Amino acid sequence: METGLDRTVVLQVPITFRDLQLDDLDPQRLGWSGGAVHLEAIREALEWAWTGEVDLLVGELPTGQLVACGAVDHRRHPSELWMLSVDARWQSLGVGTALIGALEHRVIDRGGERAGLGVEWDNPRARALYSRLGYVESGLVLDGWPQDDGTRYVTWSTAMTKSLT
Ligand SMILES: CC(C)(COP(=O)(O)OP(=O)(O)OC[C@H]1O[C@@H](n2cnc3c(N)ncnc32)[C@H](O)[C@@H]1OP(=O)(O)O)[C@@H](O)C(=O)NCCC(=O)NCCS
């Protein structure tokens, strides 16, 4: 009797990148992206999205499961990609690349010619991904955000920009 046979199965999964809705702000749906403070930051970004100054997107499977989330802040010059995250169970499959492409399209749709982002100095994997996608280092900035334990995390980040023309 044969046991333990390995089989390679190649799957293609359609993911829809759409505007985040209020109903999505549920730990059951977006809890993989961070704790309560992170979800609160997404809620604040949603208010800016309602004013049209931010685009806030989620990547959704046909089942309705959310696997990616990210924003682009058009108040910054150039427009800045922000809060990029992919569910750990769906990373390294091209989802982040597709999310960034969808956000860049929101910049192009507004006539923008450049996009920027910041990546923490100790996140070489994300930096390598952004370099591969055409982002070029443009400086070093001090960045920070609140954490679930009430403290503020402060870090050096590398600023990167990309021409979209
Ligand atoms: C950074 C992040 C958003 C990237 O998303 P992702 O879905 O993992 O990105 P991609 O899959 O498009 O590309 C990343 C990797 O997949 C590989 N890849 C891309 N397309 C692929 C494909 N079709 N098949 C297999 N691998 C692929 C890339 O070569 C890269 O390799 P690595 O795993 O050695 O780094 C995600 O990893 C994440 O949420 N990380 C934690 C939070 C974070 O660091 N956010 C960024 C803050 S600046």
The ligand as a Tripos MOL2 file, in Angstrom:
@<TRIPOS>MOLECULE
LIG
   48    50     1     0     0
SMALL
NO_CHARGES

@<TRIPOS>ATOM
      1 C1          5.9960   43.0660    3.5100 C.3       1 LIG1
      2 C2          4.7120   42.3450    3.0300 C.3       1 LIG1
      3 C3          3.5690   43.3600    2.9490 C.3       1 LIG1
      4 C4          4.9710   41.7520    1.6340 C.3       1 LIG1
      5 O1          3.8620   40.9590    1.2650 O.3       1 LIG1
      6 P1          4.0660   39.5150    0.5730 P.3       1 LIG1
      7 O2          2.7310   39.0510    0.1430 O.co2     1 LIG1
      8 O3          4.8360   38.6400    1.4720 O.co2     1 LIG1
      9 O4          4.9520   39.9530   -0.6890 O.3       1 LIG1
     10 P2          5.2050   39.1410   -2.0590 P.3       1 LIG1
     11 O5          4.8160   37.7250   -1.8830 O.co2     1 LIG1
     12 O6          4.5950   39.9070   -3.1670 O.co2     1 LIG1
     13 O7          6.7690   39.2680   -2.2390 O.3       1 LIG1
     14 C5          7.6190   38.8940   -1.1880 C.3       1 LIG1
     15 C6          8.2710   37.5620   -1.4200 C.3       1 LIG1
     16 O8          7.5450   36.6650   -2.2190 O.3       1 LIG1
     17 C7          8.3120   36.3090   -3.3860 C.3       1 LIG1
     18 N1          7.3060   36.1970   -4.4360 N.ar      1 LIG1
     19 C8          6.6800   37.1870   -5.0720 C.ar      1 LIG1
     20 N2          5.8100   36.6690   -5.9760 N.ar      1 LIG1
     21 C9          5.8700   35.3160   -5.8340 C.ar      1 LIG1
     22 C10         5.2000   34.2370   -6.4640 C.ar      1 LIG1
     23 N3          4.2890   34.4220   -7.4380 N.pl3     1 LIG1
     24 N4          5.4900   32.9720   -6.0540 N.ar      1 LIG1
     25 C11         6.4090   32.7790   -5.0540 C.ar      1 LIG1
     26 N5          7.0790   33.7720   -4.4490 N.ar      1 LIG1
     27 C12         6.8120   35.0230   -4.8430 C.ar      1 LIG1
     28 C13         9.2940   37.4200   -3.5360 C.3       1 LIG1
     29 O9         10.4460   37.0660   -4.2460 O.3       1 LIG1
     30 C14         9.6040   37.7320   -2.0680 C.3       1 LIG1
     31 O10        10.4810   36.7880   -1.5360 O.3       1 LIG1
     32 P3         10.8280   36.5920    0.0420 P.3       1 LIG1
     33 O11         9.6890   35.8020    0.6430 O.co2     1 LIG1
     34 O12        12.1180   35.8610    0.0820 O.co2     1 LIG1
     35 O13        10.9000   37.9760    0.6490 O.co2     1 LIG1
     36 C15         4.3140   41.1740    3.9790 C.3       1 LIG1
     37 O14         5.3460   40.2430    3.9940 O.3       1 LIG1
     38 C16         3.9950   41.6060    5.4050 C.2       1 LIG1
     39 O15         2.8530   41.9130    5.7190 O.2       1 LIG1
     40 N6          5.0010   41.5600    6.3010 N.am      1 LIG1
     41 C17         4.7940   41.8990    7.7040 C.3       1 LIG1
     42 C18         4.4920   43.3650    7.8910 C.3       1 LIG1
     43 C19         5.4950   44.2530    7.2010 C.2       1 LIG1
     44 O16         6.7050   44.0010    7.2620 O.2       1 LIG1
     45 N7          4.9820   45.2730    6.5060 N.am      1 LIG1
     46 C20         5.8010   46.2150    5.7580 C.3       1 LIG1
     47 C21         6.1210   47.3960    6.5500 C.3       1 LIG1
     48 S1          7.1030   48.5290    5.6150 S.3       1 LIG1
@<TRIPOS>BOND
     1     1     2 1
     2     2     3 1
     3     2     4 1
     4     2    36 1
     5     4     5 1
     6     5     6 1
     7     6     7 2
     8     6     8 1
     9     6     9 1
    10     9    10 1
    11    10    11 2
    12    10    12 1
    13    10    13 1
    14    13    14 1
    15    14    15 1
    16    15    16 1
    17    15    30 1
    18    16    17 1
    19    17    18 1
    20    17    28 1
    21    18    19 ar
    22    18    27 ar
    23    19    20 ar
    24    20    21 ar
    25    21    22 ar
    26    21    27 ar
    27    22    23 1
    28    22    24 ar
    29    24    25 ar
    30    25    26 ar
    31    26    27 ar
    32    28    29 1
    33    28    30 1
    34    30    31 1
    35    31    32 1
    36    32    33 2
    37    32    34 1
    38    32    35 1
    39    36    37 1
    40    36    38 1
    41    38    39 2
    42    38    40 1
    43    40    41 1
    44    41    42 1
    45    42    43 1
    46    43    44 2
    47    43    45 1
    48    45    46 1
    49    46    47 1
    50    47    48 1
@<TRIPOS>SUBSTRUCTURE
     1 LIG1         1 GROUP 0 **** ****
